[in-house]
Amino acid sequence: MGSTILAFALAAIATPLVGIFARRFGMLDVPGGRRVHPRPIPRPGGLAIAVAFGVAIASFWVVDRLSGGPFLIPEEVRSPRFTLTAIAALLGVGIGLVDDLFELRARWQLLGLGLVAAVIVLAGIHIDFVNDPLSDRLVELAFPVAVAFTMFWIVGMNVALNFIDGLDGLAAGVAAIAAVTLGGLALLPQVAEPFVAWMGFTLAGAIAGFLLFNFHPARLFLGTTGVAFLGTMLAVLSIFGTAKVAAALLVLGVPI
């Protein structure tokens, strides 16, 4: 997993640089009220995860193309669906940065997340089937229900991750576990989703590099930037292929 190692190294390098960027533009979490940390701490630390993940993926894509692949990355990376998903993730990062800078009201955050979910659905990514717990069979969802459920899942994933983002290293750590879990499940013979495995493990590598600076006492916070990016990516990865929504829900549900 060369991309995992590269993402880890890039995140370890980028995180302190993001801290400098945040201080330069006043994107700091100032102590007061329920904020009990002793000094102002940079908020948008999750930007380092997004940058490291994006650069690692792009680097392997470029090398793969120059080598006349596919050798290093799954074929699905070349599809329009991947491109639109990347756009949605970048949109999430943008919304998060705006919130980390201006501290938007909750309704504007939800509106932004709804826009991200809409882009993903327009990319053709939605939950078409759910498991019937009584008979263990797949139940096909009507298209309007599938769209509504998918948007609810994407927004809900972001809200859940934001809900647990209160202790140093908790949200990022849980996201890393979720990414590894989804990646590991994707390698099972009955699943066989190399694209999901590659993305999940690369994402986990980027998170691990960031966690070097996020464990207590945190030097940077994940921020809405990180929550929006990780929530969007985990939601999409859980939908791809066999729709491993239940696995992601269980992993995130433990701390909640």
C-alpha positions in Angstrom: 0.0 0.0 0.0 2.4 2.6 -1.2 -0.3 5.3 -1.4 -1.1 4.7 2.3 2.6 5.4 3.3 2.7 8.4 1.0 -0.5 9.8 2.5 0.8 9.3 6.0 4.1 11.1 5.2 2.4 14.0 3.4 -0.1 14.5 6.3 2.8 14.5 8.8 4.5 17.3 6.8 1.3 19.2 5.9 -0.3 19.4 9.3 2.3 21.9 10.8 2.1 23.9 7.7 -1.7 24.1 8.0 -1.2 25.3 11.6 0.9 28.2 10.3 -1.7 28.9 7.6 -4.5 28.9 10.3 -2.7 31.3 12.6 -1.9 33.6 9.7 -5.6 33.9 8.8 -7.0 33.9 12.4 -8.6 30.5 12.1 -8.2 29.7 15.8 -10.3 28.1 18.5 -10.1 30.5 21.3 -10.6 29.3 24.9 -13.8 30.3 26.7 -17.1 28.8 27.8 -17.1 25.1 27.0 -13.7 25.5 25.2 -11.3 24.5 28.0 -8.0 24.2 26.2 -5.4 26.6 27.7 -4.5 28.5 24.5 -5.8 29.3 21.0 -5.5 26.2 18.7 -5.7 26.2 14.9 -9.1 24.9 13.8 -8.8 23.6 10.2 -6.3 20.8 10.8 -8.4 18.5 8.7 -7.2 20.4 5.6 -3.9 18.5 6.0 -5.8 15.2 5.7 -7.6 16.4 2.5 -4.4 17.7 0.9 -2.4 14.6 1.8 -5.1 12.2 0.6 -5.6 14.2 -2.6 -1.9 14.5 -3.5 -1.3 10.7 -2.7 -4.2 9.7 -5.0 -3.2 12.1 -7.7 0.5 11.0 -7.6 -0.4 7.4 -8.1 -2.9 8.3 -10.8 -0.2 10.3 -12.7 2.4 7.5 -12.4 -0.2 5.0 -13.5 -1.1 6.9 -16.6 2.5 7.6 -17.5 3.3 3.9 -17.1 0.5 2.9 -19.5 -1.4 1.1 -16.6 -3.7 0.1 -15.0 -1.0 -1.3 -12.7 -1.1 0.8 -9.5 -4.7 1.9 -9.2 -8.2 0.4 -9.8 -9.8 1.1 -13.2 -12.8 2.9 -11.5 -10.6 5.9 -10.8 -10.9 6.8 -14.4 -14.7 7.0 -14.3 -16.8 10.2 -14.2 -18.3 8.9 -11.0 -14.9 9.3 -9.3 -14.4 12.8 -10.7 -17.8 14.0 -9.4 -17.1 12.4 -6.0 -13.8 14.3 -5.8 -15.6 17.5 -6.6 -18.1 16.8 -3.8 -15.3 16.2 -1.4 -13.6 19.4 -2.4 -16.9 21.3 -2.0 -17.1 19.8 1.5 -13.6 21.1 2.3 -14.5 24.5 1.0 -17.6 24.7 3.2 -15.6 23.5 6.2 -12.9 26.2 5.6 -15.6 28.9 5.5 -17.1 27.6 8.7 -13.7 27.4 10.4 -13.1 31.0 9.4 -16.5 32.6 10.1 -18.2 30.0 12.3 -21.4 29.7 10.3 -24.8 29.0 11.9 -25.9 25.4 11.9 -28.5 25.9 9.2 -26.0 27.2 6.8 -23.7 24.2 7.5 -26.6 21.8 6.9 -27.4 23.6 3.7 -23.9 23.2 2.5 -23.8 19.5 3.4 -27.1 19.1 1.5 -25.4 20.6 -1.5 -22.5 18.1 -1.2 -25.0 15.2 -0.9 -26.9 16.5 -4.0 -23.7 16.5 -6.1 -22.9 12.9 -5.0 -26.4 11.8 -5.9 -26.2 13.5 -9.3 -23.0 11.5 -9.8 -25.1 8.4 -9.8 -24.0 7.3 -6.3 -26.9 6.2 -4.2 -28.1 3.4 -1.9 -30.4 1.2 -4.1 -30.7 -1.8 -1.7 -31.0 -2.4 2.0 -30.9 -5.6 4.0 -34.1 -7.0 5.4 -33.0 -8.0 9.0 -35.8 -10.6 9.2 -35.0 -12.6 6.1 -31.5 -11.5 5.3 -32.5 -10.6 1.7 -31.9 -7.4 -0.2 -34.8 -5.0 -0.6 -34.7 -2.7 -3.6 -35.6 0.9 -2.9 -37.7 3.0 -5.2 -35.7 5.7 -6.8 -37.1 8.7 -4.9 -36.6 6.7 -1.6 -33.1 5.8 -2.6 -32.2 9.4 -3.3 -33.7 10.7 -0.1 -32.1 7.9 2.0 -28.7 8.6 0.4 -28.8 12.3 1.1 -29.9 11.5 4.6 -27.0 9.1 5.0 -24.3 11.6 3.7 -25.5 14.5 5.8 -26.0 12.2 8.8 -22.5 10.8 8.5 -21.1 14.4 8.7 -23.4 15.2 11.7 -22.4 12.1 13.5 -18.7 12.8 13.0 -19.2 16.4 14.1 -21.0 15.1 17.2 -18.0 13.1 18.5 -15.5 15.8 17.6 -15.1 17.0 21.2 -12.1 15.1 22.6 -8.5 15.2 21.2 -8.0 12.5 18.6 -11.5 11.0 19.0 -13.2 11.9 15.7 -10.1 11.4 13.6 -9.4 8.2 15.4 -12.9 6.8 14.8 -12.7 8.0 11.2 -9.4 6.1 10.7 -11.0 2.9 12.2 -14.0 3.3 9.9 -11.7 3.8 6.8 -9.6 0.7 7.7 -12.8 -1.3 8.4 -14.3 -0.4 5.0 -11.0 -1.1 3.3 -10.7 -4.5 4.9 -14.3 -5.5 4.1 -13.7 -4.5 0.5 -10.9 -7.1 0.2 -13.1 -10.0 1.2 -13.6 -12.4 -1.8 -17.4 -12.0 -1.6 -17.0 -8.2 -1.9 -14.0 -7.8 -4.1 -13.9 -4.0 -4.3 -10.3 -3.0 -4.8 -11.3 0.7 -5.5 -12.9 1.0 -2.0 -9.9 -0.8 -0.4 -7.4 1.5 -2.0 -9.3 4.6 -1.1 -10.0 3.5 2.4 -6.4 2.5 3.3 -5.0 5.7 1.7 -7.5 7.8 3.7 -6.5 6.0 6.9 -2.9 6.8 6.2 -3.6 10.5 5.8 -5.6 10.5 9.1 -2.8 8.7 10.9 -0.3 11.4 9.8 -2.6 14.1 11.2 -3.2 12.2 14.4 0.4 12.7 15.3 -0.6 16.3 16.1 -4.2 15.7 17.2 -3.7 13.4 20.2 -3.9 15.0 23.6 -2.7 17.7 24.0 -3.8 18.6 20.5 -1.7 21.1 18.5 -4.4 21.3 15.8 -8.1 20.5 15.8 -9.9 18.5 13.0 -12.3 21.4 12.5 -15.3 21.5 10.3 -12.9 21.2 7.3 -11.8 17.8 8.4 -15.3 16.7 9.5 -16.9 17.6 6.2 -14.1 15.9 4.2 -14.0 12.7 6.2 -17.7 12.5 6.6 -18.2 12.8 2.9 -15.5 10.3 2.0 -16.6 7.7 4.5 -20.2 8.1 3.4 -19.3 7.6 -0.3 -17.0 4.6 0.4 -19.7 2.9 2.4 -22.1 3.3 -0.5 -19.8 2.1 -3.2 -20.0 -1.5 -4.4 -21.9 -3.5 -1.9 -23.1 -0.6 0.1 -21.4 -1.3 3.4 -23.5 1.3 5.2 -24.0 -0.9 8.2 -20.3 -1.3 8.9 -19.7 2.4 8.9 -22.7 3.0 11.1 -21.5 0.4 13.7 -18.0 1.9 13.8 -19.3 5.5 14.2 -22.0 4.4 16.6 -19.7 3.0 19.3 -18.5 6.4 20.6 -21.9 8.0 20.0 
